[in-house]
Amino acid sequence: MPALGHRNMAGLYVHIPFCKQRCIYCDFYSTTRIHEVARYVQAVAAEAALRAIELKGEPLTTVYIGGGTPSMLGAEQLVRLAQALRAQFDWTQVEEFTVEVNPDDVRDATLPAALAAMGVNRVSMGAQSFVDSELHLLRRRHDSRQPARAIALLREAGIDNVSLDLIYGIPGQTLGTWRASVDAALACHPQHISAYNLTYESGTPLWRMREAGQIVEVGDDDCVDMYTLLVQALTAAGYEHYEISNFAKPGFRSRHNSAYWTGAPYLGLGAGAHSYDGTTRRYNPDDLTAYIQAMEAGRVACLAESLEWWERYDEMIMVRLRTCEGLDLDVVEQKFGSCARAHAQEAAKPYLSTGLLKAHGTTLHLTEPGVMTSDIIIRDLMWDADGIVQTQ
């Protein structure tokens, strides 16, 4: 397997698929088989030992434990996981160590103290809403008061860098209740806020509820108003709007996610986790039993898929246009050739003329109106692999 270079490395991602209950909108791989937690932690430790060679001794720069709900592992299992990872990888250059938590799991000082002892210096908390009726609809385990209490406990333990997740477009949500959630989130003084428009993924309970007429989807115009309110409130409060869905106080951008957006390689461990080395994507099975059995048998569980150049081009279009740095056409040409650059330039012309895109030198940026139609713009700049042929 190709080595992952540390200069551009996004670092290490570990997927914890366990949840006490599934939120109605979630389509990430997760399971409620909580009795398997200890066995799973041992399996991840085994995978780390099997795949550490892929880094060839290069130091990590970021570590991210996500899910699922990592915090429901509890202090003891999280510490064991961190010890196993530290035994296999070079942590001397880790700048950011993030763990995702649910507010309901931070009820006293036990978990925050364990996280701090592990070396965690950033926590991402799924608040989603500060309105109890909305949390109940989404089947969240916490109430509207718990995020603030949990953040206070984390800060008492010395973890000052906190990110909050919010969702807008929740059925029944109004501009007024959304404003209340934004204001409540700001009152917690997080260093980072991520906010996402609720999506209806096929097969989720949310999707089935809409199809059955049990809920009504919030209209596009209302979602645009909510997003506009969000941007105005957060920028006025001193947050940098550095990616379509992400806002940070100066110096507190997510380093791990920012590396994803630049196409940097990363190693992913755990059931459902993905890895990327710049040309090849590897992915573990979305199957707890298959993953654990493979690890216990000493076998690498991941499958590999080599990306065509035009697939890597499409990924660059998708991620770079979402960021405040934008899409540099010089970089497009450097990586994919003059034909790819010409394709991007030609596809961008109508959006430049209508003000949905703007150009700073050779770099394309979405304007504020362009953000509202970003999916269409990004799709049009992507490569038509069937209609255009290029020799690389």
C-alpha positions in Angstrom: 0.0 0.0 0.0 1.3 3.5 -0.8 2.6 5.5 2.2 0.8 8.5 3.5 3.1 11.6 3.4 3.0 13.7 6.6 3.4 17.0 4.9 -0.2 16.8 3.5 -1.6 14.2 5.9 -5.0 14.8 7.4 -4.1 12.3 10.0 -6.0 9.5 11.7 -9.8 9.0 11.8 -11.4 6.3 14.0 -15.1 5.5 13.6 -17.1 4.5 16.6 -20.4 3.2 15.2 -22.3 2.8 18.5 -25.4 4.8 19.4 -27.9 4.3 22.2 -30.6 5.2 19.8 -30.5 6.4 16.2 -31.5 9.9 15.2 -34.2 9.9 12.6 -32.1 11.8 10.0 -28.8 9.8 10.3 -27.6 7.6 7.4 -24.0 7.1 8.7 -23.2 3.6 9.7 -24.2 3.0 13.3 -25.5 0.2 15.5 -27.2 -0.1 18.9 -25.3 -3.3 19.8 -23.7 -1.6 22.8 -22.7 -5.0 24.3 -20.0 -5.2 21.6 -18.1 -2.1 22.7 -15.2 -3.7 24.5 -14.7 -6.2 21.7 -14.9 -3.5 19.2 -12.2 -1.4 20.9 -9.9 -4.4 20.8 -10.7 -4.8 17.1 -9.7 -1.2 16.4 -6.5 -1.7 18.3 -5.8 -4.8 16.2 -6.5 -2.9 13.0 -4.1 -0.1 14.1 -1.4 -2.7 14.6 -2.1 -4.2 11.1 -2.2 -0.9 9.2 0.3 1.3 11.0 2.8 0.3 8.4 0.9 2.3 5.9 2.3 5.5 7.5 5.9 4.2 7.4 6.6 5.8 10.7 5.5 9.3 9.7 4.0 11.3 12.5 0.3 12.1 12.8 -0.8 15.8 12.7 -4.5 15.3 13.7 -6.5 12.6 15.3 -10.3 12.5 15.1 -12.6 10.0 16.9 -16.0 10.3 15.4 -19.2 8.3 15.0 -21.8 7.2 15.9 -21.4 8.4 19.5 -17.8 8.0 20.7 -18.6 9.5 24.1 -20.9 6.6 24.9 -17.9 4.3 25.1 -17.3 5.8 28.5 -14.0 6.9 30.1 -12.5 3.5 30.5 -12.9 2.3 26.9 -11.9 5.6 25.4 -8.7 5.6 27.4 -7.9 2.1 26.3 -8.5 3.1 22.7 -6.2 6.1 23.0 -3.5 4.0 24.6 -3.7 1.4 21.8 -3.5 4.1 19.1 -0.5 5.8 20.8 1.3 2.5 20.9 1.1 2.2 17.1 1.5 5.7 15.8 3.9 8.7 16.3 1.9 11.3 18.1 4.8 13.8 18.6 3.4 16.2 16.0 -0.3 15.9 16.8 -1.7 19.4 16.8 -5.4 18.6 17.2 -7.0 15.6 18.9 -10.8 15.7 18.5 -13.5 13.5 20.0 -17.2 13.8 19.2 -19.5 13.8 22.3 -23.2 13.8 22.9 -24.3 16.3 25.6 -26.1 13.6 27.5 -22.9 11.7 28.1 -21.2 14.6 29.9 -23.1 14.6 33.1 -20.2 14.9 35.6 -16.5 15.4 35.6 -15.6 11.8 34.8 -15.6 11.8 31.0 -14.1 15.3 30.7 -11.2 14.3 33.0 -10.6 11.2 31.0 -10.6 13.1 27.7 -8.1 15.6 29.1 -5.9 12.8 30.4 -6.0 11.2 26.9 -4.6 14.5 25.4 -7.9 15.5 23.7 -7.7 19.2 23.0 -10.9 19.6 21.0 -14.4 18.3 21.4 -17.2 18.3 18.8 -20.6 18.3 20.4 -23.8 17.4 18.6 -26.3 20.0 20.0 -28.4 20.2 16.8 -31.0 22.4 18.4 -31.7 24.3 21.6 -35.5 23.8 21.3 -36.8 20.8 23.1 -39.7 20.0 20.7 -37.2 19.9 17.8 -34.8 17.7 19.8 -37.7 15.3 20.6 -38.7 15.1 17.0 -35.1 14.3 15.9 -34.9 11.6 18.7 -31.9 13.3 20.4 -31.1 12.0 23.9 -30.5 15.4 25.5 -32.6 18.4 26.2 -31.9 22.0 25.4 -30.1 22.8 28.7 -27.6 20.0 28.6 -25.1 21.3 26.0 -24.3 24.4 28.1 -23.7 22.2 31.2 -21.6 19.8 29.3 -19.4 22.6 27.8 -18.9 24.0 31.3 -17.7 20.6 32.6 -15.3 20.2 29.6 -13.8 23.6 30.2 -13.4 22.9 33.9 -11.3 19.9 32.8 -9.1 22.1 30.6 -10.7 21.4 27.2 -11.4 24.9 25.9 -11.7 24.2 22.2 -15.4 23.2 21.6 -17.3 22.9 18.4 -21.1 22.8 18.3 -23.2 21.2 15.5 -26.6 22.7 14.6 -29.3 21.7 12.2 -31.7 24.0 10.3 -34.7 23.0 8.3 -36.2 20.8 11.0 -39.9 20.1 10.4 -41.9 22.6 12.5 -38.9 24.9 12.9 -39.5 28.6 12.3 -37.1 31.5 11.8 -37.9 32.4 15.4 -37.0 29.0 16.9 -33.9 28.9 14.6 -32.8 32.3 15.9 -33.3 31.0 19.5 -31.0 28.0 18.7 -28.3 30.2 17.1 -28.5 32.7 20.1 -28.2 29.8 22.6 -25.3 28.4 20.8 -23.5 31.7 20.8 -24.2 32.1 24.5 -22.1 28.9 25.0 -19.1 30.7 23.4 -17.9 27.8 21.3 -14.7 28.3 19.3 -16.4 26.6 16.3 -19.9 26.0 14.9 -21.0 23.7 12.1 -24.5 24.1 10.8 -26.2 21.8 8.3 -29.4 21.9 6.4 -31.5 18.8 7.3 -31.4 16.3 4.5 -33.9 13.5 3.8 -31.7 10.5 3.0 -33.6 7.5 1.5 -34.3 4.8 4.0 -34.0 6.9 7.1 -37.0 7.3 9.5 -37.1 10.9 8.6 -37.5 10.1 4.9 -40.2 7.5 5.7 -42.1 10.0 7.9 -42.1 12.6 5.1 -43.3 10.0 2.5 -46.1 9.0 4.9 -47.2 12.6 5.3 -46.4 12.6 9.1 -44.1 15.6 8.7 -43.8 18.5 6.2 -40.4 19.4 4.8 -39.4 23.0 5.4 -39.5 25.0 2.2 -36.4 26.1 0.3 -37.1 29.8 0.8 -37.4 29.3 4.6 -34.1 27.4 4.6 -32.4 30.2 2.7 -33.7 32.6 5.3 -32.4 30.4 8.1 -29.0 30.1 6.5 -28.8 33.9 5.9 -29.7 34.5 9.6 -27.0 32.1 10.6 -24.3 33.7 8.5 -25.2 37.2 9.6 -25.3 36.3 13.3 -22.1 34.3 13.3 -20.0 36.8 11.3 -21.3 39.6 13.5 -20.1 37.6 16.5 -16.6 37.3 15.1 -16.7 33.9 13.4 -14.9 33.3 10.1 -17.1 31.7 7.5 -14.4 29.4 6.1 -16.5 26.7 4.6 -20.2 26.6 3.5 -21.3 24.9 6.7 -18.4 25.8 9.1 -17.6 28.9 11.2 -14.7 29.4 13.5 -13.2 32.0 15.8 -9.8 33.1 14.4 -7.3 30.4 14.9 -9.9 27.7 15.6 -10.7 26.2 12.2 -11.0 22.4 12.2 -7.5 21.3 11.1 -8.6 17.7 10.6 -11.6 18.6 8.3 -9.6 21.4 6.6 -7.1 18.8 5.5 -9.9 16.6 4.0 -11.0 19.6 2.0 -7.5 20.1 0.5 -7.5 16.4 -0.6 -4.8 15.4 1.9 -4.4 11.7 2.6 -5.7 10.2 5.8 -6.0 6.8 7.5 -9.4 5.6 8.7 -9.9 2.8 11.3 -13.1 1.1 12.4 -16.2 -0.4 10.8 -17.4 1.9 7.9 -14.2 4.0 8.0 -12.6 5.3 4.8 -8.9 6.0 4.0 -7.4 8.0 1.2 -3.7 8.2 0.0 -4.1 10.7 -2.8 -5.1 8.2 -5.5 -6.7 5.2 -3.8 -9.7 5.1 -1.5 -10.0 2.3 1.0 -13.1 1.5 3.0 -14.0 -0.9 5.8 -17.2 -2.9 5.7 -20.4 -1.2 7.1 -20.8 -4.4 9.2 -19.8 -4.7 12.8 -19.7 -8.5 12.8 -17.6 -8.7 9.6 -15.2 -6.1 10.8 -14.6 -7.6 14.2 -14.2 -11.1 12.8 -11.7 -9.9 10.3 -9.7 -8.1 13.0 -9.8 -11.1 15.3 -8.5 -13.3 12.5 -5.6 -10.9 11.8 -6.9 -9.8 8.4 -7.2 -6.3 7.0 -10.9 -5.7 6.3 -10.6 -2.8 3.9 -11.3 -2.9 0.2 -9.5 -0.6 -2.2 -10.7 1.5 -5.1 -8.3 3.4 -7.4 -9.8 6.7 -8.4 -9.7 7.8 -12.0 -8.1 11.2 -12.6 -11.5 12.7 -13.4 -13.0 11.4 -10.2 -10.2 13.2 -8.3 -10.9 16.3 -10.3 -14.6 16.1 -9.3 -13.7 15.8 -5.7 -11.4 18.8 -5.9 -14.3 20.9 -7.5 -16.7 19.7 -4.8 -14.6 20.5 -1.8 -12.6 23.5 -2.9 -15.5 25.5 -4.0 -17.1 25.0 -0.6 -14.2 26.8 1.2 -13.3 30.4 1.5 -10.0 29.7 -0.3 -11.9 28.7 -3.4 -10.9 26.8 -6.5 -7.5 27.8 -8.0 -7.5 27.1 -11.7 -3.7 27.0 -11.7 -3.8 24.1 -9.3 -6.5 22.4 -11.4 -4.1 22.6 -14.4 -1.1 21.5 -12.4 -2.9 18.4 -11.2 -5.2 17.5 -14.1 -3.9 19.3 -17.3 -5.0 22.2 -19.5 -8.1 20.5 -20.7 -9.5 20.2 -17.2 -8.7 23.9 -16.6 -10.4 24.9 -19.8 -13.5 22.8 -18.9 -13.7 24.5 -15.5 -13.3 27.9 -16.9 -15.9 27.4 -19.6 -18.4 25.9 -17.1 -17.9 28.8 -14.7 -18.6 31.6 -17.3 -22.4 31.8 -16.9 -22.0 31.9 -13.1 -19.4 34.6 -13.3 -21.6 36.7 -15.5 -24.6 36.3 -13.2 -22.6 37.0 -10.0 -22.9 33.6 -8.5 -19.2 33.1 -8.8 -16.4 35.7 -8.6 -12.8 35.4 -9.6 -9.8 36.7 -7.7 -6.9 36.2 -10.1 -7.0 32.6 -11.1 -9.2 31.5 -8.2 -12.9 31.0 -8.3 -15.1 31.7 -5.3 -18.8 31.3 -4.6 -20.5 34.6 -3.8 -23.2 34.7 -1.1 -26.0 34.2 -3.6 -23.9 31.5 -5.2 -23.7 29.6 -1.9 -27.5 29.2 -2.1 -27.2 27.3 -5.4 -23.8 25.7 -4.8 -24.9 22.2 -5.5 -25.9 23.2 -9.1 -22.7 25.2 -9.7 -20.5 22.4 -8.4 -22.2 19.8 -10.5 -21.9 21.9 -13.6 -18.1 22.4 -13.1 -17.6 18.6 -12.6 -16.3 16.5 -15.4 -18.5 14.7 -17.9 -16.5 11.5 -18.1 -18.7 10.0 -20.8 -18.8 13.1 -23.0 -15.2 14.3 -22.8 -12.0 12.3 -23.3 -8.6 13.4 -22.1 -5.3 11.6 -22.1 -3.3 11.9 -19.0 
